Amino acid sequence: MKTNIKTRLLWGTSCLLGLTTVAPVQAKDSEPAQAVQAAEAPAVGDIIVTAQRRSERLQDVPVAITAVSPEIATQLGLRNMRDIQLAMPGTDFTQASGFLSLFIRGVGIQYSTPGLESPVAIYLDGAYIPRAGGVNSLLDLVDPGTIEVLRGPQGTLYGRNATGGVIRINSAAPTDKFEGRILAEYGRFDHKQIDGMLNVPVSDTLSVRFAGRFKKEDGYITNLDGTKLAAQNNYTARGRFKWEPTDSFSLSGGVEWQRSKARNYNDELLLGAPTCYVCQSTGQTPGGFYEGVQTDTGPYYNRMFRADLRADLSLGDFDLSSTTTYFTNFSEQYADNDFNPENVFIFAVPRNGGKSYSQEIQVTSNLEGPFNYLFGVNYFYDKSFLDIALTGSAYDFALTGAGSYPRNNANVKTQSVSAFVEGTYKLTDQIKVTAGGRYTYDERDLSVTNSTGFQLFGAPAAFNSSASFRAFTPRFVLAWDNGPLNVYYSFTRGFKAGGFSTPAPFPGNAINPEKVFNHEVGIKNSALGGKLRSSLAVFYYKNKGLQQQIIDATGAGTRTENVGAAEGYGAELEINGDPMRGLVIGASAAYLHAEYESYPNASQICFDPTGTLNTQAPGATLYPCSIDLSGTRVPHAPRITASLNGSYTFDIGSWRANLAGVAQYRSRFLFWPGAGGPLGLDQQKGYVVANFSGYVSPPGDQLRLGFYLDNAFNKRYTTNITTGAPYGVNFNAAKPRTYGVRAEYRF
């Protein structure tokens, strides 16, 4: 099997080289990025990114990366991360049950909980975001700068929890111009949104920028009691500054506050009896695709605050930078786990969140010779908590017998210290080699208390656990870049920190780290004077000590366990161009083969129509079982994804108009290992989703009147399906067709 994989990889590399030689090679485009961004239809590829901790053209970076500038996002009508992923290969960014789920090349996690973070690392203005729960507004982009998505492990420059990749979200930086923007939207489901931005140059050296958003809309799922599920009521406020007192020193940073009150728990009943445990006595049947039959548990409450401060000092041959970040969030959530109007199984999360702090010092050289380097040290501290309770009539016996419902409170303290170094040497004017590595040391401490209600199940009143982990993650890149053509080979290792699976009612062994190595061959090409750009990457990776999240049939929600290994290989192609004035077009395609190499005794949910095998809930037809999933597909890994996007700006008399669209096809993929068990329900068949937008603007381009049309063909698809014992099978419906109008004024 391994020989076959290597043969396919080499075959793909040969095809890659052949395809690249077909395109005409032109002289290197020398037009500066600032001029490109100011153009009416911005060129693709000249976006400046900092993926390698230096400012570089996207075309010159030997990494599989997709970057979207604010100008291109506006041109294509990309308003949030869900829209942006439609134009990216190999990614899946979604939201289910109030959690932000991120997958790149099939590597990711459905629900990120304290003690074990997501393998796709999020950096927001340089701040590492350790928890996705309660910060779902990250899906919406408020006054954004460049968005960068790095695919594949990034273990050297970004370190911990980047086995799948890295998402870098940058807020728009203050400028030296007085400017502002006001945007208002109104659309289906009583969607109301107001954005504001004001940039003020306070002096020749100091600029500040303020941005904010108010967003409110009714839900698109109607519960049987008339409540609208998936409703939102969000507020965001941000302030940033940039101070440059001298040519060699600058200070920048900002603060951001978010608050959300949303009915994010929009899980719906997929099947009635016999798989639905409570349905056997109530006779409840599922509603329509956008109809819930659950107990309304009220809205989720989320709040988040973050701050960052960066100092940059130029000392001639090298630059010194310091980045300090602080992040805190708190959320409160309640969920109906029986998906019935009866209050039988209610899963409560009265407290979830924590506080984190990080400090990084980095030195970057600016030598004139063939060798340059960067090195740095990083300290990260996080104290997070997760408090759950099992309530409802099913647990009234615990309330009666022990005086409390089963309740588990887990606190996790994390300290991480790392150092990284990377050097680049130019063998010739066109060939350079890059090598480096990062050493990481992590400590985790878990403190758990259980209520008397959980002690009835044999859980201890309290316990503590500690673990430490070490890892070295190297990176090697060989690149040949003659200007329009950039060919590279890279070998990278990634490291996802070990820790503790929470909720944790019972003591257990620490989860070991997940490590991945990745081979990649890539080609980036610029042709037709920079009007056509392409990027193709062929990769092979293998995860060892894979951390896999599964459904926990004991009632704690989910559990993470080490399951052996998984491997994947594939290819990703991106093509972008601006063939004529006002027209920007793009396409992407990806093939991904990602399977478990070894996953014996995988935890699954089996079906017993007699209801005699479930010892935890007699009569329930769904019960926990074990199945060998070796050789089966990993979740969120569609074999084929393909997308098209385009934007055309044209004149109507003295007015300017724009029409834009983006569409993507995804083939069948799983939500959970083994599609949840022998029933095979936890999967989504292939579908196409398309969004369109447009605007008109009078002379001066200060006022824009536009529209948006999302999920234009009203495709019914799901963002999650879960088979859980003993409760039943539930799903999350994606938004149906939505549309609205918007007005924007710039000054």
HELIX and SHEET records of a PDB file:
HELIX    1   1 LYS A    2  VAL A   22  1                                  21    
HELIX    2   2 ALA A   33  ALA A   38  1                                   6    
HELIX    3   3 LEU A   58  ASP A   60  5                                   3    
HELIX    4   4 PRO A   70  LEU A   76  1                                   7    
HELIX    5   5 MET A   81  GLN A   85  1                                   5    
HELIX    6   6 ASN A  136  LEU A  139  5                                   4    
HELIX    7   7 CYS A  279  THR A  282  1                                   4    
HELIX    8   8 SER A  393  TYR A  395  5                                   3    
HELIX    9   9 ASP A  396  ALA A  402  1                                   7    
HELIX   10  10 THR A  452  GLN A  455  1                                   4    
HELIX   11  11 LEU A  528  GLY A  530  5                                   3    
HELIX   12  12 PRO A  673  GLY A  676  5                                   4    
SHEET    1   A 2 ILE A  48  VAL A  49  0                                        
SHEET    2   A 2 GLU A  56  ARG A  57 -1                                        
SHEET    1   B 5 ILE A  65  VAL A  68  0                                        
SHEET    2   B 5 PRO A 144  ARG A 151 -1                                        
SHEET    3   B 5 GLY A 165  SER A 171 -1                                        
SHEET    4   B 5 VAL A 120  LEU A 124  1                                        
SHEET    5   B 5 ALA A 127  ILE A 129 -1                                        
SHEET    1   C 3 THR A  91  ALA A  96  0                                        
SHEET    2   C 3 PHE A  99  ILE A 104 -1                                        
SHEET    3   C 3 VAL A 107  ILE A 109 -1                                        
SHEET    1   D23 GLU A 179  GLY A 187  0                                        
SHEET    2   D23 HIS A 191  PRO A 201 -1                                        
SHEET    3   D23 LEU A 206  GLU A 217 -1                                        
SHEET    4   D23 GLN A 232  THR A 246 -1                                        
SHEET    5   D23 PHE A 249  ALA A 262 -1                                        
SHEET    6   D23 TYR A 300  SER A 314 -1                                        
SHEET    7   D23 PHE A 318  ASP A 336 -1                                        
SHEET    8   D23 ILE A 346  SER A 365 -1                                        
SHEET    9   D23 PHE A 371  THR A 391 -1                                        
SHEET   10   D23 ARG A 407  LYS A 426 -1                                        
SHEET   11   D23 ILE A 431  ASN A 450 -1                                        
SHEET   12   D23 ALA A 462  ASP A 481 -1                                        
SHEET   13   D23 LEU A 485  LYS A 496 -1                                        
SHEET   14   D23 GLU A 514  ALA A 527 -1                                        
SHEET   15   D23 LEU A 532  LYS A 544 -1                                        
SHEET   16   D23 ALA A 565  MET A 580 -1                                        
SHEET   17   D23 LEU A 583  SER A 598 -1                                        
SHEET   18   D23 ILE A 640  ILE A 652 -1                                        
SHEET   19   D23 TRP A 655  ARG A 666 -1                                        
SHEET   20   D23 TYR A 687  SER A 697 -1                                        
SHEET   21   D23 LEU A 703  ASP A 710 -1                                        
SHEET   22   D23 THR A 738  ARG A 746 -1                                        
SHEET   23   D23 GLU A 179  GLY A 187 -1                                        
SHEET    1   E 3 LYS A 228  LEU A 229  0                                        
SHEET    2   E 3 ILE A 221  ASN A 223 -1                                        
SHEET    3   E 3 GLU A 291  GLY A 292  1                                        
SHEET    1   F 3 GLU A 268  LEU A 269  0                                        
SHEET    2   F 3 GLY A 728  ALA A 733 -1                                        
SHEET    3   F 3 THR A 718  GLY A 724 -1                                        
SHEET    1   G 2 GLN A 547  ASP A 552  0                                        
SHEET    2   G 2 GLY A 557  ASN A 562 -1                                        
SHEET    1   H 2 ALA A 602  PHE A 607  0                                        
SHEET    2   H 2 LEU A 622  ILE A 627 -1                                        
SHEET    1   I 2 PHE A 669  LEU A 670  0                                        
SHEET    2   I 2 GLN A 683  GLN A 684 -1                                        
END                                                                             
